[in-house]
Amino acid sequence: MGLNIGIDYLAGSIPVVGDLFDACWKSNQMNVALLSKRATVSASEARKGQLSDWLFVALMIFVLAGLAIGSAALSIYLLLLIAGQFSNGT
């Protein structure tokens, strides 16, 4: 699920191409299908992988938070770069 969201986020951030990609790549629909598949397991199967499930969730949260922080840092850097160009030009 995290991979679907990450791919959607990265490809969707590209102007024009990202819009076309978003029209084809339906990450939310894929994630609903994954959740539906996971919800149909028996109780014994659900208990079997609890630690690995939590580790995977923690990894996905870490990766997605890194993407968010990285894109925010890049945005701030670019804004400062543009602001510096305007202040030097006048």
Secondary structure, 3 states (H helix, E strand, C coil): CHHHHHHHHHHHCCCCHHHHHHHHCCHHHHHHHHHHHHHCCCHHHHHHCHHHHHHHHHHHHHHHHHHHHHHHHHHHHHHHHHHHHHHHHC
